[in-house]
């Protein structure tokens, strides 16, 4: 489903939701969090982000569509259809009408000029490709795909891999690594073979409104996309914030974060910057209004105002 967008400066922003629902429990996804904090903030965490009755963490898998300087830009591309995903059976061989939802938002695949993958995880690169004529091919035939070089190096099966060449510690790690290999092979490698992949490192300017910057921790190459247009500011933070409970306690990582210390450091730095500059913080997976402005509060931060996107 897609919802009416908002305009920041000269940039129009729309979200297109691929999938929505519960995933495990709140404290499985945010393992450092405590029940008391969730309960104390139940009045605004529930029901959009959390259902207290079963402790379910709730999320969207969604793509942010930006129209800037005459181009259509997609930020993250969800899970994709028909994928082998042993690490996340809930999303294996998914079948959604995501491309039809993009069209409902006024975006045909051939209209897309740029695809931004904030990092290489299965739910951020899936619709990079689609299955056609017996092979995975780029879903957006005219797009340049922007991918952090550090993540490409880290997840490329031709390299040492996430374990640096060591054997997996247990079956869980083995399945996770196998899943990462499959993600790379069906969602990254076909784009590279087609000559549509651009690897960047440090920072990368897309246009006068949009700048990609390194934001490591969740994965080694995780990135954030900063929007500055006129007096308006926003930052698309990918998986830096799986839940708004992490706004309250920036040291709380998700169970998917790779480098816990770096992830917490990056999260706090970006929240501090957003509070200081009045940036709209736009995570990858928040339901509800999907984004928020933040303010300092004690040792952490608080929601100052929700984004203007319709609540979904």
C-alpha positions in Angstrom: 0.0 0.0 0.0 1.1 3.6 -0.5 0.1 6.7 1.3 0.0 10.4 0.4 3.4 11.9 0.6 4.9 15.1 2.0 7.1 17.7 0.5 10.3 19.0 2.1 11.8 21.9 0.3 11.9 20.8 -3.4 11.8 17.0 -2.6 8.6 15.0 -2.6 8.6 11.9 -0.3 6.2 9.0 -0.5 6.3 5.6 1.3 5.3 2.3 -0.3 4.7 -0.6 2.1 5.7 -4.1 1.0 4.8 -5.9 4.2 3.4 -5.1 7.6 2.9 -7.1 10.8 4.5 -8.6 13.9 8.0 -10.0 14.0 9.0 -12.0 17.1 8.8 -10.1 20.4 9.8 -6.6 21.3 12.7 -7.7 23.6 13.9 -10.3 21.1 14.3 -7.5 18.5 15.6 -5.0 21.1 17.3 -7.4 23.5 18.8 -4.7 25.8 15.4 -3.1 26.4 13.5 -3.8 29.6 9.8 -4.5 30.1 9.4 -1.5 32.4 10.3 1.0 29.7 7.9 -0.5 27.2 5.1 -0.5 29.8 5.8 3.0 30.9 5.5 4.2 27.3 2.7 2.0 26.3 0.4 4.9 25.6 2.3 5.8 22.5 4.3 2.7 21.6 1.1 0.6 21.3 -0.5 -0.4 19.1 1.6 0.9 16.2 5.0 -0.3 17.3 4.2 -2.9 19.9 1.2 -5.0 21.1 1.4 -5.5 24.9 -0.8 -8.5 25.0 1.7 -10.7 23.2 4.8 -8.5 23.4 4.9 -8.5 19.6 7.3 -6.1 17.8 5.5 -4.6 14.9 7.1 -3.2 11.8 6.7 -2.2 8.1 9.0 -3.3 5.4 8.8 -0.2 3.1 10.5 1.8 0.4 10.8 5.5 0.6 10.2 7.2 -2.8 11.9 10.5 -3.3 11.4 12.8 -6.3 14.3 15.3 -6.4 15.8 17.4 -9.3 13.7 15.5 -11.9 14.7 12.0 -10.8 12.8 9.3 -8.9 14.9 7.7 -6.2 14.1 4.6 -4.1 15.5 4.3 -0.6 15.8 0.5 0.2 13.8 -2.1 -1.8 12.4 -4.5 0.8 12.3 -8.3 0.7 11.3 -9.2 -2.8 9.3 -12.2 -4.1 10.3 -15.8 -4.4 13.6 -15.7 -2.4 15.2 -18.5 -0.5 15.7 -17.0 3.0 16.7 -19.8 5.5 17.7 -17.2 8.1 14.1 -15.7 8.1 11.6 -18.4 7.1 8.8 -15.8 7.7 9.9 -14.0 4.6 11.0 -16.9 2.4 9.2 -17.2 -1.0 7.1 -14.1 -0.2 4.6 -13.1 -2.8 3.4 -9.4 -2.7 2.2 -6.9 -5.3 5.0 -4.4 -4.4 5.6 -3.3 -8.0 1.9 -2.7 -8.5 1.9 -0.6 -5.3 4.8 1.4 -6.7 2.8 2.0 -9.8 -0.1 3.2 -7.7 2.3 5.7 -6.2 3.1 6.9 -9.8 6.3 5.0 -10.2 6.9 2.5 -13.1 10.1 0.5 -12.8 11.5 2.2 -15.9 11.0 5.6 -14.2 13.4 4.9 -11.4 16.7 6.7 -11.8 18.5 5.8 -8.6 18.2 3.0 -6.0 19.8 3.6 -2.6 20.5 0.5 -0.5 21.4 1.8 2.9 23.0 -1.6 3.7 23.0 -5.2 2.5 20.4 -7.0 4.5 17.6 -9.2 3.0 14.9 -6.6 3.7 16.7 -3.7 2.1 17.9 -5.1 -1.2 15.2 -7.6 -2.2 13.4 -5.7 -5.0 16.7 -4.7 -6.5 15.9 -7.7 -8.8 13.1 -9.8 -10.1 12.9 -13.3 -11.6 12.5 -13.1 -15.3 13.2 -15.6 -18.1 14.9 -18.0 -15.7 17.3 -15.6 -14.0 17.5 -12.7 -11.5 17.7 -9.4 -13.4 17.5 -5.7 -12.2 13.9 -4.7 -11.4 14.6 -1.1 -12.4 16.3 -1.2 -15.8 17.4 2.4 -16.1 18.5 2.9 -12.4 21.9 3.4 -10.9 22.1 1.3 -7.8 24.1 2.9 -5.0 25.6 0.5 -2.5 28.2 1.0 0.3 31.5 -0.4 -0.8 32.3 -1.6 2.8 29.1 -3.7 2.9 29.8 -5.1 -0.6 33.3 -6.2 0.5 31.9 -7.7 3.8 29.0 -9.7 2.3 30.6 -10.7 -1.0 30.9 -14.6 -0.9 34.1 -14.2 -3.0 35.7 -12.5 0.0 36.4 -13.7 3.6 32.7 -13.2 4.5 31.1 -12.0 7.7 33.2 -14.4 9.8 36.5 -13.2 8.3 37.1 -16.7 7.0 36.6 -18.6 10.2 34.1 -21.5 10.5 30.6 -20.7 11.9 30.3 -21.0 15.7 27.0 -22.8 15.6 24.0 -23.8 13.4 22.4 -20.4 13.9 25.4 -18.6 12.6 25.8 -21.0 9.7 22.2 -20.4 8.6 22.6 -16.7 8.9 25.8 -16.7 6.8 24.2 -18.9 4.2 21.3 -16.5 4.1 23.6 -13.6 3.5 25.3 -15.5 0.6 21.9 -16.0 -1.0 20.9 -12.3 -0.5 24.1 -11.3 -2.3 23.7 -13.7 -5.1 20.0 -13.0 -5.9 19.8 -9.2 -5.1 23.3 -7.7 -5.5 25.3 -9.8 -8.0 22.8 -9.5 -10.8 22.8 -5.7 -10.6 26.6 -5.8 -10.7 26.7 -8.1 -13.7 24.3 -5.7 -15.5 26.7 -2.8 -15.0 24.2 -0.8 -12.9 26.0 -0.9 -9.5 28.0 2.0 -8.2 30.0 1.4 -5.0 30.7 4.4 -2.8 32.7 4.9 0.4 32.8 7.8 3.0 30.1 9.9 1.3 28.4 10.3 -2.0 26.4 13.2 -3.3 23.3 12.2 -5.3 22.2 15.7 -6.1 22.0 19.2 -4.6 19.4 18.0 -2.1 20.6 14.5 -1.1 23.9 13.2 0.4 24.8 9.7 1.4 27.0 9.3 4.5 28.6 6.4 6.2 26.8 5.4 9.4 28.5 2.1 10.5 27.6 -0.3 13.2 24.4 -2.0 12.2 26.5 -3.5 9.4 30.1 -2.4 8.6 28.9 -0.3 5.7 25.5 1.0 6.9 24.7 4.4 5.6 22.3 7.3 6.1 20.8 9.6 3.5 20.6 13.3 4.4 18.1 15.6 2.8 18.6 19.3 2.9 16.4 21.5 0.7 15.6 25.1 1.5 15.1 25.2 5.2 13.8 21.6 5.5 15.9 18.8 6.8 15.5 15.0 7.0 17.7 11.9 7.5 16.8 8.4 6.3 18.6 6.2 8.8 17.8 2.7 7.6 18.1 0.2 10.5 19.8 2.6 12.9 16.4 2.7 14.7 14.2 -0.4 14.5 11.9 1.0 17.2 11.2 4.4 18.7 12.1 2.9 22.0 15.7 3.3 20.9 15.2 7.1 20.7 14.7 7.0 24.5 17.7 4.8 25.0 20.2 5.1 22.2 22.5 2.5 23.6 19.9 -0.2 23.0 20.8 -2.1 19.9 18.7 -4.4 17.8 19.4 -8.1 17.6 20.6 -7.5 14.0 23.4 -5.0 14.8 26.8 -6.3 13.9 29.1 -4.0 16.0 27.2 -3.2 19.1 29.5 -0.4 20.4 29.7 1.3 17.0 26.0 1.0 16.3 25.2 2.7 19.6 27.7 5.4 19.0 26.4 6.1 15.5 22.8 6.1 16.7 23.4 8.6 19.5 25.4 10.9 17.1 22.7 10.9 14.5 19.9 11.5 17.0 22.0 14.4 18.6 22.5 15.9 15.1 18.8 15.6 14.3 17.7 17.2 17.5 20.2 20.1 17.0 19.3 20.7 13.3 15.6 19.9 13.4 16.0 17.0 11.0 13.0 14.6 10.4 14.3 11.2 11.3 13.0 8.6 8.8 13.8 4.9 9.8 13.3 2.0 7.5 10.7 0.0 9.5 8.5 2.3 11.6 4.8 1.9 11.2 2.4 4.7 12.4 3.5 8.1 11.1 6.8 6.5 9.9 9.1 9.3 11.0 9.6 11.8 13.8 11.5 14.9 15.0 13.4 14.4 18.2 14.6 16.5 21.2 17.1 15.9 24.0 15.6 14.3 27.1 17.8 13.3 30.1 20.5 10.9 28.9 18.6 10.2 25.7 16.0 11.7 23.4 12.3 11.9 23.1 9.8 12.3 20.3 9.1 16.0 19.7 6.7 15.6 16.9 5.6 12.8 14.6 6.1 13.1 10.8 3.3 14.4 8.7 2.9 11.0 6.8 -0.6 9.5 7.4 -0.6 6.9 10.1 -0.5 3.4 8.7 
